[in-house]
Amino acid sequence: MQAPHPPLHEYYAHESDRVGWVNRLFDRTAGDYDRIERAMALGTGSWYRRGALARAGLTAGMRVLDIGTGTGLTAREAARLVGATGQVIGIDPSAGMLDSARVPPGVNLLLGSAEQIPSGPASADFLSMGYALRHIADVSAAFREFFRVLIPGGRICLLEITSPPGRISRGLLRAYMRGVVPFMARYLAAHRDSPQLMRYYWDTIEACVAPRVILAAIREAGFIEVARHVELGIFSEYRARKPLA
Ligand SMILES: C[S@@+](CC[C@H](N)C(=O)[O-])C[C@H]1O[C@@H](n2cnc3c(N)ncnc32)[C@H](O)[C@@H]1O
């Protein structure tokens, strides 16, 4: 499996333009990301991220790699859970997002991508990724990297919004994400491209491959105990473990 959705021609012409286009979009709108996310999630984002990481087994003292860390919203919650004896490193390809990140002391931020993680083999106990799966260009390469950087027994927790199967619930979510959220972004954002980021956000959700394809790609990379837990019908938590031997 390579990209999680076909090229979206409304935004970029060819598959080869995807990575650069996505990077530039996040670079430009980074300063608005936290404000829009707070409004979109009605202030529940931190609480939800922390709960999802805890449900996946993140506990005090662990070494965490947070991939697609952006402005650090998931890394911050990981840092709260691992405490002073743990360690969190956030990795993202957008220098703009990393420059806008607000993370507690001790959380390190590095430029890199899911497909090329700047960490050694078996260097993490836990790997998290919040809402970045849809933006990866090569999902199978990313899952192989996740496997490489984890210790035997290490766990992953990938958070995503998934289009609900029912027509009515999908229509309601679409109206909120494609209509209300970009409209809110026009008033909350400093950068004129932020409403486009939020339209793109929904379009990638709608175009993304089905969860069973993601689960199969995680298994293919060598993980075991591969599962998807769903909250409120749309919040997917992909979990898996690297075998001990
Ligand atoms: C919607 S933001 C999520 C930020 C944060 N993790 C959160 O929980 O809100 C998606 C992030 O994925 C990053 N991203 C895009 N392509 C990526 C890739 N190939 N590997 C890792 N991260 C990527 C973007 O730069 C952006 O910061």
The ligand as an ORCA input file, in Angstrom:
! r2SCAN-3c Opt
* xyz 0 1
  C      -3.403     17.312     11.151
  S      -1.723     17.513     11.629
  C      -1.678     16.577     13.133
  C      -0.833     17.211     14.208
  C      -0.859     16.500     15.573
  N      -0.298     15.167     15.518
  C      -2.230     16.437     16.211
  O      -2.474     15.469     16.943
  O      -3.024     17.370     16.041
  C      -0.912     16.419     10.494
  C       0.593     16.518     10.543
  O       1.118     15.481      9.721
  C       2.314     15.960      9.157
  N       2.721     15.115      8.028
  C       2.478     15.280      6.710
  N       3.108     14.328      5.989
  C       3.743     13.527      6.878
  C       4.586     12.385      6.760
  N       4.870     11.843      5.578
  N       5.096     11.862      7.889
  C       4.808     12.384      9.100
  N       4.024     13.467      9.267
  C       3.497     14.030      8.176
  C       1.982     17.399      8.795
  O       3.135     18.178      8.580
  C       1.162     17.822     10.000
  O       1.952     18.438     10.969
*
